[in-house]
Structure formats: structure tokens, C-alpha cells
Amino acid sequence: MAKIPKFKSDKEAAEFWDTHSLADYEEDLRPANDIVFVKPKRQVVTLRLDKKIVNSLKALGTKKGIGYSAILRMWILEKFNQEMHLHAKRR
């Protein structure tokens, strides 16, 4: 059975696992008992929008199978990440 290689980065690991099956490395696996997942703290933000926009967002959410607030959150985070990336480049 093959051994799991040592990876230099998360990107390298992701590329490896995109083309390999974990089943081929079962003998090299061990339980991870001390893993703790921390949920990030969130803060509620109030946003006022026209009722027409909210209704359109709800309809879009229904089509996509997600809530309208999740759509707004994704759009805000996308734009936030773009702006942060641009700001970091300017430094």
C-alpha cells in the first residue's frame, strides 16, 4: 500500500487529493481525536432594502435553493474579498 506523501503546502495537498483516492491510503491513516472545530463568532447586521428588491432576492433564493440572506452574505463576502485583495496589492 502506498504512503501518503509529505506536502509543502495546502495547495500541493489539494492538488494531490484531486487526483488520488483516500481509499488507496487507508493503512496510512490514523484517528484524529484532538481536533476541535471553532465556529467563528458572527454579528447580526441590519440592512434596509426596498421591498421589491427583497422579494426578488427571495425568488432568486428559491430558484437556487438557498435563503435570500445567504445570497446577500455571499455577495457581500465576494465583494469584500475583492476589495481586500486590491487593497493588499496597492501596499
C-alpha contacts under 8 A as a table, 3 or more apart, distances in Angstrom:
res1	aa1	res2	aa2	distance
1	M	24	D	6.95
1	M	25	Y	6.67
1	M	27	E	7.11
2	A	24	D	6.97
2	A	25	Y	6.06
2	A	28	D	7.94
3	K	25	Y	6.44
3	K	28	D	6.11
4	I	25	Y	6.55
4	I	28	D	6.68
7	F	10	D	7.27
7	F	12	E	6.07
7	F	13	A	5.68
8	K	12	E	6.56
8	K	13	A	7.84
9	S	12	E	5.19
9	S	13	A	6.40
10	D	13	A	5.02
10	D	14	A	6.06
11	K	14	A	5.05
11	K	15	E	6.17
12	E	15	E	5.18
12	E	16	F	6.22
13	A	16	F	5.07
13	A	17	W	6.21
14	A	17	W	5.23
14	A	18	D	6.07
15	E	18	D	5.13
15	E	19	T	6.85
16	F	19	T	5.60
16	F	20	H	6.22
17	W	20	H	4.90
17	W	21	S	6.73
17	W	22	L	7.54
20	H	24	D	7.80
21	S	24	D	5.63
21	S	25	Y	7.52
22	L	25	Y	5.35
22	L	26	E	6.61
23	A	26	E	5.39
25	Y	28	D	5.44
25	Y	29	L	6.80
26	E	29	L	5.36
32	A	35	I	6.20
49	L	53	I	6.54
49	L	54	V	6.59
50	D	53	I	5.35
50	D	54	V	6.48
51	K	54	V	5.05
51	K	55	N	6.10
52	K	55	N	5.14
52	K	56	S	6.14
53	I	56	S	5.03
53	I	57	L	6.08
54	V	57	L	4.98
54	V	58	K	6.14
54	V	68	Y	7.86
55	N	58	K	5.04
55	N	59	A	6.26
56	S	59	A	5.07
56	S	60	L	6.15
57	L	60	L	5.01
57	L	61	G	6.02
57	L	68	Y	5.37
57	L	71	I	7.81
58	K	61	G	4.97
58	K	62	T	6.17
58	K	67	G	6.89
58	K	68	Y	5.03
59	A	62	T	5.07
59	A	63	K	6.37
60	L	63	K	5.11
60	L	64	K	6.24
60	L	68	Y	7.31
61	G	64	K	5.04
61	G	65	G	5.75
61	G	66	I	4.90
61	G	67	G	5.09
61	G	68	Y	4.97
61	G	71	I	6.91
62	T	65	G	4.97
62	T	66	I	6.25
62	T	67	G	7.04
63	K	66	I	7.92
66	I	70	A	6.60
66	I	71	I	7.28
67	G	70	A	5.27
67	G	71	I	6.64
68	Y	71	I	5.07
68	Y	72	L	6.34
69	S	72	L	5.04
69	S	73	R	6.05
70	A	73	R	4.98
70	A	74	M	6.14
71	I	74	M	5.16
71	I	75	W	6.22
72	L	75	W	5.13
72	L	76	I	6.06
73	R	76	I	5.18
73	R	77	L	6.10
74	M	77	L	5.18
74	M	78	E	6.05
75	W	78	E	5.10
75	W	79	K	6.26
76	I	79	K	5.30
76	I	80	F	5.97
77	L	80	F	4.87
77	L	81	N	5.97
78	E	81	N	5.26
78	E	82	Q	6.26
79	K	82	Q	5.05
79	K	83	E	6.17
80	F	83	E	5.19
80	F	84	M	6.11
81	N	84	M	5.05
81	N	85	H	6.02
82	Q	85	H	5.13
82	Q	86	L	6.21
83	E	86	L	5.08
83	E	87	H	6.02
84	M	87	H	4.99
84	M	88	A	6.06
85	H	88	A	5.13
85	H	89	K	6.32
86	L	89	K	5.16
86	L	90	R	6.45
87	H	90	R	5.26
87	H	91	R	6.79
88	A	91	R	5.49
